[in-house]
Amino acid sequence: MKRNMKWIIGYLLCLILVVRPVCASAEENKKTIVRNRVSIGDIHIRLDVEGSGYEKTSEDGGLPRQVVPGERIEKTVKVTNLAREAWVRIRAEAAFETGTMILDNSLLSEEPGWIRKGGYYYWPHPVPEGKSVTFLKIIRIPPSWGSECENKPFSIHFTSQAVQTDHFTPHFNEEDPWFGTVIEECVHTSYTGKEAASSGFSVVFKGGAEGLVKTGNDFFSHWTDLMPGDVASGIAEIKNNYKYPVKLYFSQEAEGLDELAEKLKLIIKNKDKVIFKGLLSESASEVFLGEFKSGMGTELSYTVQVPAELNNTWALKQSSTKWIFEAKLTPGQGEKPAVRPSTGDTSRFYLFLSLGVISGTFLCVLMSKGRRKEDDHSIIKET
């Protein structure tokens, strides 16, 4: 009988395993990746010198023929800004065999608005990208030039310079409004500015097949090109829209080894707590953002700082960083039911249930017969 009971118990365990619905975990750790790109802007201007009957030239107002004292020559000189908004200034010089001379109003008739300080003419307003400002339209040959200047060739040259308006404020009441700023030669011939996208970035955990859903593919895209000295900031919302609690983590990985990433500083805060502070080239692994119930979340604020000492060689340079957000379901909550994989077919469950009922009835009959035999054996033994 004991052997029969072991067999019956074993059979019942197998039956329970067969009849019990197969359960599986419906959730796994979910990840999403955001690649953020940052680029440095450029200062680029063009000086155009045009005259009636003359070919268009650049930075050269050389007179192509002999002139006479008192003559007025039509020649338009203008500066066009091809890149980021900038301050501009122009220097005009006459070159003789004996040397050069900085020109003033005796030869030039600059357009209204220009301010002459030292050896330069300054335009006192920022020049936006794509806009032009005219310096002069007429060159005057002084009537005082007499026979001493006869048959002595000379030429007129114009030089234009520009400096960024970001973090730079000229002092036009000073003799040197740009206070000794060293002007570097532009090293680029073309410029395509970065358009700023709309703001409002988020990473939301919705669970199920959707997992982590991000709004925006580049959290830095609401910035234009950054300039030396810029400090740009943004905010991303992190939220749990799943019906169960979830733990959220943040990681950063450098996108390759580039020189610009070694210069840019990045600070990331989870509300008031700093979770990353370093260079864009550095990494951070699985920084815990918090455990959030359904409908709860946090805000990540981030700031990129561009060193003010970056020179023209850094113009148009680009860099990027990869942000990884990961969601992990909180174990042991007790409110998460076992999930039956959906197959669209319930007949198998009812088949197992029917087999269980039949098997249970059969076992009851076997157990009843076993008891009867045991009773009969006891009676014979007593006799």
C-alpha positions as CSV (number, residue, x, y, z in Angstrom):
1,M,0.0,0.0,0.0
2,K,2.9,2.4,0.8
3,R,4.3,1.8,-2.7
4,N,0.9,2.5,-4.2
5,M,0.6,5.7,-2.1
6,K,4.0,6.9,-3.4
7,W,3.0,6.2,-6.9
8,I,-0.3,8.1,-6.4
9,I,1.4,11.1,-4.9
10,G,3.9,11.2,-7.7
11,Y,1.1,10.9,-10.2
12,L,-0.8,13.8,-8.5
13,L,2.4,16.0,-8.6
14,C,2.7,15.3,-12.3
15,L,-1.0,16.0,-12.8
16,I,-0.7,19.4,-11.0
17,L,2.3,20.4,-13.2
18,V,0.3,19.4,-16.3
19,V,-3.0,21.0,-15.4
20,R,-1.4,24.3,-14.1
21,P,-1.4,27.0,-16.7
22,V,2.1,27.7,-18.1
23,C,3.2,31.2,-16.9
24,A,6.0,33.4,-18.3
25,S,7.5,36.8,-17.5
26,A,5.9,39.5,-19.7
27,E,8.5,42.1,-19.0
28,E,12.3,42.3,-19.5
29,N,14.8,45.1,-18.9
30,K,14.1,47.8,-21.6
31,K,16.6,50.2,-23.0
32,T,16.5,53.1,-25.4
33,I,19.4,55.1,-26.8
34,V,19.6,58.9,-27.5
35,R,22.5,60.3,-29.5
36,N,23.1,63.9,-28.8
37,R,25.2,66.0,-31.2
38,V,26.9,69.4,-30.6
39,S,28.7,71.5,-33.1
40,I,30.8,74.7,-33.0
41,G,29.7,77.7,-35.1
42,D,31.8,79.9,-37.3
43,I,32.5,83.6,-38.1
44,H,32.8,84.2,-41.8
45,I,32.4,87.4,-43.8
46,R,33.0,88.5,-47.3
47,L,34.2,91.9,-48.5
48,D,32.9,93.0,-51.9
49,V,34.3,95.9,-53.9
50,E,32.4,96.8,-57.0
51,G,32.6,99.7,-59.3
52,S,30.8,100.9,-62.4
53,G,32.6,99.4,-65.4
54,Y,35.0,97.4,-63.2
55,E,35.0,93.7,-62.4
56,K,34.0,92.7,-58.9
57,T,37.0,92.2,-56.6
58,S,37.5,91.2,-53.0
59,E,39.6,93.2,-50.5
60,D,41.1,95.3,-53.2
61,G,40.0,98.7,-54.4
62,G,42.9,99.3,-56.7
63,L,42.2,102.0,-59.2
64,P,42.5,100.6,-62.8
65,R,43.3,103.8,-64.5
66,Q,44.7,107.3,-64.1
67,V,42.7,109.7,-62.0
68,V,42.8,113.5,-61.6
69,P,42.5,115.7,-58.5
70,G,39.0,116.2,-57.4
71,E,37.6,113.2,-59.3
72,R,34.8,111.2,-57.8
73,I,34.9,107.5,-58.5
74,E,31.9,105.2,-58.0
75,K,33.0,102.2,-56.1
76,T,30.8,100.3,-53.7
77,V,32.4,98.5,-50.7
78,K,30.2,96.3,-48.6
79,V,30.6,93.5,-46.0
80,T,28.3,90.4,-46.1
81,N,28.0,88.1,-43.1
82,L,28.1,84.5,-44.2
83,A,27.9,82.8,-40.8
84,R,27.0,83.6,-37.2
85,E,26.0,87.1,-36.2
86,A,29.1,89.3,-35.8
87,W,30.5,92.7,-35.2
88,V,32.4,94.1,-38.3
89,R,35.0,96.7,-39.0
90,I,36.9,97.9,-42.1
91,R,40.4,99.3,-42.6
92,A,41.2,101.4,-45.8
93,E,44.7,102.0,-46.9
94,A,46.3,103.8,-49.9
95,A,49.5,102.2,-51.1
96,F,52.2,104.4,-52.7
97,E,55.7,103.6,-53.9
98,T,57.0,105.3,-50.7
99,G,54.6,103.4,-48.3
100,T,51.0,103.1,-47.2
101,M,48.6,105.6,-45.7
102,I,45.5,104.9,-43.7
103,L,42.6,106.7,-45.4
104,D,40.3,109.0,-43.8
105,N,37.4,111.3,-44.9
106,S,39.8,113.1,-47.3
107,L,39.5,110.2,-49.7
108,L,36.6,108.2,-48.4
109,S,32.9,109.1,-48.1
110,E,31.7,106.4,-45.9
111,E,28.0,105.7,-45.5
112,P,26.2,107.2,-42.4
113,G,26.5,105.2,-39.2
114,W,30.1,104.1,-39.3
115,I,32.4,105.1,-36.4
116,R,36.0,105.8,-37.0
117,K,38.3,104.9,-34.2
118,G,42.1,104.6,-34.6
119,G,42.8,103.0,-38.0
120,Y,39.4,101.3,-38.4
121,Y,35.8,102.1,-39.3
122,Y,33.4,100.2,-37.0
123,W,29.8,99.3,-37.7
124,P,28.2,99.8,-34.3
125,H,25.4,97.2,-34.7
126,P,25.6,93.4,-35.0
127,V,25.3,92.1,-38.5
128,P,23.0,89.1,-38.7
129,E,23.8,86.0,-40.8
130,G,23.1,86.6,-44.5
131,K,22.9,90.4,-44.2
132,S,25.2,93.0,-45.7
133,V,26.2,96.5,-44.6
134,T,27.6,99.1,-47.1
135,F,30.7,100.9,-46.2
136,L,31.0,103.4,-49.1
137,K,29.8,104.2,-52.6
138,I,32.2,107.0,-53.6
139,I,35.9,107.5,-53.5
140,R,37.1,111.1,-53.7
141,I,40.5,112.2,-55.1
142,P,41.5,115.2,-53.0
143,P,41.6,118.5,-55.0
144,S,44.7,119.4,-53.1
145,W,46.7,116.7,-54.9
146,G,48.8,118.7,-57.4
147,S,51.8,118.2,-59.6
148,E,53.7,116.5,-56.8
149,C,51.4,113.5,-57.2
150,E,51.5,113.5,-61.0
151,N,52.2,110.1,-62.6
152,K,52.8,108.5,-59.2
153,P,50.7,105.3,-59.1
154,F,48.8,104.3,-56.0
155,S,46.1,101.8,-55.1
156,I,43.5,101.5,-52.4
157,H,43.0,98.4,-50.4
158,F,40.2,97.4,-48.0
159,T,40.4,94.9,-45.2
160,S,37.3,93.6,-43.3
161,Q,37.3,91.9,-39.9
162,A,34.7,90.3,-37.8
163,V,34.2,89.0,-34.2
164,Q,31.4,87.1,-32.7
165,T,28.6,88.9,-30.9
166,D,28.2,86.1,-28.3
167,H,30.0,87.1,-25.1
168,F,31.7,90.1,-26.7
169,T,30.6,93.7,-26.3
170,P,32.6,96.5,-28.0
171,H,33.1,99.8,-26.2
172,F,32.6,102.4,-29.0
173,N,33.4,105.3,-26.7
174,E,37.0,104.0,-26.4
175,E,39.8,104.6,-28.8
176,D,40.0,100.8,-29.3
177,P,36.4,99.5,-29.2
178,W,37.5,95.9,-29.6
179,F,40.2,96.4,-26.8
180,G,43.0,94.6,-28.6
181,T,41.2,91.5,-29.7
182,V,43.4,89.3,-31.9
183,I,41.6,88.6,-35.2
184,E,42.4,85.3,-36.8
185,E,42.0,84.4,-40.4
186,C,38.9,82.4,-41.3
187,V,39.8,78.8,-42.2
188,H,36.6,77.8,-43.8
189,T,35.0,78.7,-47.1
190,S,31.4,77.6,-46.5
191,Y,29.1,77.5,-43.6
192,T,25.7,75.8,-43.0
193,G,24.2,76.8,-39.7
194,K,22.4,74.3,-37.5
195,E,18.7,74.8,-37.2
196,A,17.2,74.7,-33.7
197,A,14.5,72.2,-33.2
198,S,11.5,72.6,-30.9
199,S,12.1,71.7,-27.2
200,G,10.2,69.3,-25.1
201,F,12.2,66.0,-24.7
202,S,11.2,63.0,-22.7
203,V,11.8,59.3,-22.0
204,V,8.7,57.4,-20.9
205,F,8.4,53.8,-19.8
206,K,5.0,52.4,-21.1
207,G,5.8,48.7,-20.5
208,G,4.8,45.8,-22.7
209,A,6.1,45.7,-26.2
210,E,6.5,49.5,-26.3
211,G,9.0,49.6,-23.5
212,L,10.9,52.9,-23.2
213,V,9.6,55.5,-25.6
214,K,11.6,58.7,-26.3
215,T,10.5,62.0,-27.6
216,G,13.2,63.5,-29.8
217,N,16.2,61.7,-31.3
218,D,18.7,64.4,-30.1
219,F,18.2,66.2,-26.8
220,F,20.8,68.8,-27.9
221,S,18.9,69.6,-31.1
222,H,17.1,72.7,-29.7
223,W,20.5,74.4,-29.7
224,T,22.0,76.1,-32.7
225,D,25.8,75.9,-33.3
226,L,27.6,76.8,-30.1
227,M,30.2,79.5,-29.9
228,P,33.3,79.9,-27.7
229,G,32.1,80.9,-24.2
230,D,28.6,79.5,-24.7
231,V,26.7,77.7,-21.9
232,A,23.7,75.8,-23.2
233,S,21.1,74.0,-21.1
234,G,18.1,71.8,-21.5
235,I,15.6,69.6,-19.6
236,A,14.3,66.1,-20.3
237,E,11.4,64.5,-18.5
238,I,11.7,60.9,-17.3
239,K,8.5,59.2,-16.4
240,N,6.9,55.8,-15.6
241,N,3.5,55.4,-17.4
242,Y,3.4,51.7,-16.6
243,K,0.9,50.4,-14.1
244,Y,3.6,48.8,-11.9
245,P,6.6,50.4,-10.2
246,V,9.8,50.5,-12.2
247,K,13.5,51.4,-11.5
248,L,15.1,53.7,-14.1
249,Y,18.8,54.0,-14.8
250,F,21.0,56.3,-16.9
251,S,24.3,55.7,-18.7
252,Q,26.5,57.9,-20.9
253,E,29.0,56.6,-23.5
254,A,31.4,58.7,-25.6
255,E,30.8,58.5,-29.3
256,G,34.3,57.8,-30.5
257,L,37.5,59.7,-29.7
258,D,37.3,63.2,-31.0
259,E,39.2,66.3,-29.9
260,L,36.1,68.5,-29.3
261,A,34.7,66.0,-26.8
262,E,37.9,66.5,-24.8
263,K,37.1,70.2,-24.6
264,L,33.4,70.4,-23.9
265,K,32.2,70.2,-20.3
266,L,28.9,68.4,-19.4
267,I,26.9,68.6,-16.2
268,I,23.8,66.4,-15.7
269,K,21.4,66.8,-12.7
270,N,18.6,64.5,-11.5
271,K,16.5,67.4,-10.1
272,D,19.0,68.9,-7.6
273,K,21.4,66.0,-7.5
274,V,24.5,66.0,-9.8
275,I,24.7,62.6,-11.4
276,F,27.5,63.5,-13.9
277,K,30.1,66.2,-14.1
278,G,33.0,65.9,-16.5
279,L,34.0,66.1,-20.1
280,L,31.8,65.0,-23.0
281,S,34.4,62.3,-23.7
282,E,33.9,60.6,-20.3
283,S,31.5,57.8,-19.5
284,A,29.0,56.9,-16.7
285,S,27.4,53.5,-16.2
286,E,23.9,52.7,-14.8
287,V,23.4,55.7,-12.6
288,F,20.3,55.1,-10.5
289,L,17.6,57.7,-11.2
290,G,15.0,56.3,-8.8
291,E,12.2,53.9,-8.3
292,F,9.0,55.3,-9.7
293,K,5.4,54.3,-9.2
294,S,2.9,54.6,-12.0
295,G,2.5,58.1,-13.2
296,M,5.6,59.3,-11.3
297,G,9.0,60.5,-12.7
298,T,11.8,63.0,-12.5
299,E,13.5,65.7,-14.6
300,L,17.1,65.6,-16.0
301,S,18.7,69.0,-16.5
302,Y,21.8,69.1,-18.6
303,T,24.4,71.8,-19.4
304,V,27.2,72.0,-22.0
305,Q,30.0,74.5,-21.5
306,V,32.2,75.6,-24.4
307,P,35.6,77.0,-23.4
308,A,36.0,80.7,-24.3
309,E,39.5,80.2,-25.5
310,L,38.6,78.0,-28.5
311,N,40.0,79.6,-31.7
312,N,39.1,79.5,-35.3
313,T,40.6,76.0,-35.8
314,W,37.6,74.6,-33.8
315,A,35.0,76.2,-36.0
316,L,32.5,73.7,-37.5
317,K,33.9,70.9,-35.4
318,Q,31.3,68.4,-34.2
319,S,31.0,65.9,-31.4
320,S,28.3,63.6,-29.9
321,T,27.5,61.6,-26.8
322,K,25.3,58.5,-26.4
323,W,22.8,58.4,-23.5
324,I,21.2,55.1,-22.5
325,F,18.1,54.9,-20.5
326,E,17.1,51.5,-18.9
327,A,14.0,50.4,-17.1
328,K,13.9,47.5,-14.7
329,L,10.7,46.1,-13.2
330,T,10.8,46.1,-9.4
331,P,10.7,42.5,-8.2
332,G,8.7,41.1,-5.2
333,Q,5.9,43.7,-5.4
334,G,3.2,41.0,-5.1
335,E,0.8,42.8,-7.2
336,K,2.1,41.5,-10.5
337,P,0.0,38.4,-11.6
338,A,1.3,35.6,-13.6
339,V,0.8,36.3,-17.2
340,R,-0.4,33.5,-19.5
341,P,1.1,33.8,-23.0
342,S,-1.8,34.7,-25.4
343,T,-2.1,32.0,-28.1
344,G,-5.7,32.6,-29.2
345,D,-6.6,28.9,-28.4
346,T,-8.3,27.9,-25.1
347,S,-9.2,24.3,-26.0
348,R,-5.9,23.0,-24.6
349,F,-6.7,24.4,-21.1
350,Y,-10.1,22.7,-21.1
351,L,-8.5,19.4,-22.3
352,F,-6.0,19.5,-19.4
353,L,-8.9,20.3,-17.0
354,S,-11.0,17.3,-18.3
355,L,-8.0,15.0,-18.0
356,G,-7.5,16.2,-14.4
357,V,-11.1,15.5,-13.5
358,I,-11.0,12.0,-15.1
359,S,-7.6,11.2,-13.5
360,G,-8.8,12.4,-10.1
361,T,-11.9,10.2,-10.3
362,F,-9.7,7.2,-11.3
363,L,-7.4,7.9,-8.4
364,C,-10.3,8.0,-6.0
365,V,-11.5,4.6,-7.2
366,L,-8.0,3.1,-6.8
367,M,-7.7,4.5,-3.3
368,S,-11.1,3.2,-2.4
369,K,-10.2,-0.3,-3.6
370,G,-7.0,-0.1,-1.7
371,R,-8.8,0.6,1.6
372,R,-11.2,-2.3,1.0
373,K,-8.3,-4.8,0.5
374,E,-6.6,-3.5,3.6
375,D,-9.8,-4.0,5.7
376,D,-10.3,-7.5,4.4
377,H,-6.7,-8.4,5.2
378,S,-7.1,-7.2,8.7
379,I,-10.2,-9.3,9.3
380,I,-8.5,-12.5,8.1
381,K,-5.5,-11.8,10.3
382,E,-7.6,-11.4,13.4
383,T,-9.3,-14.7,12.7
